[in-house]
Amino acid sequence: MAATFDLRAFSRDWAEARAKFVDAARRAGAVHRAWPHPLKGPAGEALSTDTAWLGPRDAPRVLVVIAGTHGVEGFCGSGPMVGLLRGDAALGLPPDTGVLLIHGVNPHGWAWLRRVTEENVDLNRNWVDFDAPLPANPGYAALHAHLVPASRDPGVRAAACDAYAAEHGTHALRVASSSGQYTHPDGGFYGGAGPTWARRTSEAILAESLPRARTVAIVDMHTGLGPYGYGEPICNHAPGGERVRRARAWWGDSVTEPLLGTSSSQEKWGLTEFGYERCLAHADIAFVALEFGTYPEARGTAVLRDEQWLHARGDPLGAEADAIRTATRDHFYPPHDDWKEMVLFRAWQVWRQGLAGLAAS
């Protein structure tokens, strides 16, 4: 695969990333649409989710790429998207295939350098059926006061989590702390009390863009888990089902499955994947979260603890805010060229595999 690793496709803040994406979409002749967000960014800037469509609008086969489900992680997806639109990736597009790029699906979180939405909701836990009983996570309830403590002292959290792991096991601790919870609106990995603006906007985008699609490959770009710079395609489709078989046929043996214990992640509730399955019930789909590793999980835990403390107990515009936000950005978006080069290569490789799978389907 011929590719040019022009790192200028990446950005250092949300406004720069959006401007590059919109400009690249226009120059590429893509169909661009902005979906305005009702709130503003930290500098008072207007926010929006932006989409770009390449190829025939009635294409039966579509590759969908999502950037910014977890706000600050959007930098990772934005760079390869901009590079693709600028012609750096040389993926090639069959005549009956379209590409839908969803840039900044959680623009408020991205602009504020948070993972969560303006509702303090983890969008990747928000896709549950709110008309049904919500998932219970008693482990989180037991740990909440320690996971979002009044103090930034890391010892407060560590002691409680160590004790929980000693009694229940390390896997149970991961489930309790990060698989999702629906009881503490000021807590971490909160799934919400109803569909967020970002979820509703995503549903509207899918309804408008993909009513005629028959086969869809979806890649949701994420960062923070796994080895530095490696892109792990994580599939949460039901093990052994047609969708996971399709994902393995398209993306190969690197596909991992949390429900089988083969992934750097673990089982979770309310994932985007589940919502897309419902929205695209008329199509054959395969969905992977392409997770790029950054730094050790313990560092990520500390970063998220401070970030959650800032918005639940501190002052988001106070003296400590800039340092906490910078640490969050640098953990989920390492400021190093080698990491960015790995992201470009792997992203375009996985997108190319998705296009090949669509062509063969």
LINBELPE-V258075 format. One record per pair of residues at least 12 apart in sequence whose C-alpha atoms are under 7 Angstrom apart, sorted by sequence separation. I is the first residue (numbers start at 1). J is the second residue. D is the distance in Angstrom with one decimal. If there is no record, write none. Layout:
i=[I,I]
j=[J,J]
d=[D,D]
This chain:
i=[36,35,36,34,35,146,273,34,35,34,33,34,307,33,306,32,33,32,235,31,32,233,234,235,236,30,31,232,233,234,235,236,30,31,232,233,234,236,30,303,78,303,25,234,74,300,61,62,63,64,65,66,67,68,71,60,61,62,63,64,65,66,67,68,69,70,71,74,140,295,59,60,61,62,63,64,65,66,67,68,69,72,139,140,294,59,67,68,71,72,226,294,59,71,137,148,225,247,56,246,247,294,56,57,72,140,55,56,68,71,72,243,244,55,71,72,144,243,54,55,71,137,53,54,70,71,136,53,54,70,53,52,53,134,51,52,51,52,51,50,51,235,50,70,235,49,50,69,234,235,49,69,125,233,234,49,233,234,28,233,24,28,49,232,233,48,231,232,25,47,231,232,17,21,24,47,231,20,24,230,231,229,230,11,130,229,10,126,228,229,120,125,126,225,226,227,228,41,122,216,222,225,226,227,228,10,121,122,214,215,216,217,218,219,220,221,222,223,224,225,10,42,121,122,126,214,215,216,217,218,219,220,221,222,223,224,225,9,41,42,120,121,213,214,215,216,217,218,219,220,221,222,223,224,41,121,219,223,224,225,9,9,203,4,3,4,3,2,3,2,179,180,179,180,179,106,105,14,14,13,251,251,250,251,250,250,224,223,229,229,229,231,188,186,217,128,127,215,77,125,126,127,125,126,127,124,125,124,127,124,127,73,73,62,60,61,60,61,62,63,64,65,66,67,58,59,60,61,62,63,64,65,66,67,152,60,61,62,63,64,65,66,148,152,147,148,149,148,150,113,113,113,72,76,75,73,89,72,73,91,80,80,63,63,61,7,5,5]
j=[48,48,49,48,49,160,287,49,50,50,50,51,324,51,324,51,52,52,255,52,53,254,255,256,257,52,53,254,255,256,257,258,53,54,255,256,257,259,54,327,103,328,52,263,104,331,96,97,98,99,100,101,102,103,106,96,97,98,99,100,101,102,103,104,105,106,107,110,176,331,96,97,98,99,100,101,102,103,104,105,106,109,176,177,331,97,105,106,109,110,264,332,98,110,176,187,264,286,96,286,287,334,97,98,113,181,97,98,110,113,114,285,286,98,114,115,187,286,98,99,115,181,98,99,115,116,181,99,100,116,100,100,101,182,100,101,101,102,102,102,103,287,103,123,288,103,104,123,288,289,104,124,180,288,289,105,289,290,85,290,82,86,107,290,291,107,290,291,85,107,291,292,78,82,85,108,292,82,86,292,293,292,293,75,194,293,75,191,293,294,186,191,192,291,292,293,294,108,189,283,289,292,293,294,295,78,189,190,282,283,284,285,286,287,288,289,290,291,292,293,79,111,190,191,195,283,284,285,286,287,288,289,290,291,292,293,294,79,111,112,190,191,283,284,285,286,287,288,289,290,291,292,293,294,112,192,290,294,295,297,82,83,279,88,88,89,89,89,90,90,267,268,268,269,269,198,198,110,111,111,350,353,353,354,354,357,332,332,339,342,343,346,308,312,354,270,270,358,221,269,270,271,270,271,272,270,271,271,274,272,275,222,223,213,212,213,213,214,215,216,217,218,219,220,212,213,214,215,216,217,218,219,220,221,306,215,216,217,218,219,220,221,305,309,305,308,309,309,313,325,328,329,329,333,333,332,348,332,333,352,344,347,354,355,358,340,341,344]
d=[4.2,5.3,6.5,6.1,5.0,6.5,6.3,5.9,6.0,4.5,5.8,6.5,6.2,5.3,6.6,5.6,6.6,4.5,6.6,5.4,6.6,6.6,5.8,6.0,6.0,5.7,5.0,6.9,5.0,4.9,5.2,6.5,5.3,6.8,7.0,6.3,5.9,7.0,5.1,6.6,6.8,5.8,6.2,6.8,6.4,6.7,6.6,5.5,6.4,5.9,6.4,6.2,6.2,6.7,5.3,6.6,4.8,4.6,4.8,4.7,5.0,4.8,5.1,4.7,5.7,6.8,6.3,6.6,4.6,6.7,5.2,6.6,6.3,5.5,6.2,5.9,6.1,6.3,5.6,5.4,5.5,6.4,4.6,5.6,6.6,5.1,6.5,5.6,4.2,4.4,5.7,6.4,5.5,3.7,6.3,6.4,6.2,5.2,6.9,6.1,6.9,6.7,6.9,7.0,4.8,6.8,6.3,6.0,6.7,6.6,5.4,6.5,6.9,4.5,5.7,5.5,6.8,5.4,5.6,6.5,4.6,5.8,7.0,5.1,4.3,6.3,7.0,5.6,6.7,6.0,4.7,5.9,6.5,6.9,6.9,5.2,5.5,6.9,4.7,6.1,6.0,6.5,5.2,6.9,4.8,6.0,6.5,6.3,5.2,6.6,5.0,6.8,5.9,5.5,5.0,5.2,5.6,6.2,5.8,4.5,6.1,6.7,6.1,5.4,6.4,6.0,5.7,5.0,5.9,6.1,5.2,6.3,6.6,5.4,5.5,6.8,4.3,6.7,5.8,5.3,6.8,5.7,5.6,6.7,6.0,5.2,6.8,4.6,4.4,6.1,6.9,4.6,6.0,6.5,6.8,4.7,4.4,6.5,5.3,6.8,6.6,6.5,4.2,6.6,6.1,6.7,6.9,5.6,7.0,5.4,6.2,5.8,6.2,6.0,6.4,5.9,5.8,5.1,6.3,4.6,4.3,6.9,5.1,5.7,6.4,4.4,4.7,4.7,5.1,4.6,5.2,4.6,5.0,4.6,4.5,5.0,6.6,4.8,5.6,6.2,7.0,5.5,6.3,6.0,5.7,6.6,6.1,6.3,5.7,5.9,6.3,6.2,5.8,5.2,6.5,5.4,6.3,6.8,6.9,6.9,5.6,5.6,6.9,5.1,5.5,6.7,4.9,6.9,6.3,6.2,6.5,6.3,4.3,5.9,6.3,5.7,6.1,6.2,5.0,7.0,6.9,6.0,6.1,7.0,6.1,4.8,5.5,5.7,5.2,5.7,6.5,6.2,6.8,6.0,5.8,4.5,4.2,6.8,5.5,5.6,5.1,5.6,3.9,6.8,5.8,6.2,5.1,4.6,6.7,5.3,5.3,5.9,5.9,6.6,6.2,5.8,4.3,6.0,6.5,5.8,6.1,5.9,6.3,6.5,6.3,6.4,5.0,4.9,4.9,4.8,4.7,4.9,4.7,5.5,6.4,6.4,5.8,6.4,5.9,6.3,5.9,6.0,6.7,7.0,6.8,6.6,7.0,5.9,6.3,5.8,6.8,6.1,6.2,6.6,6.6,5.8,6.4,6.9,6.6,5.8,5.4,6.6,6.8,6.6,6.2,7.0,6.3,6.9]
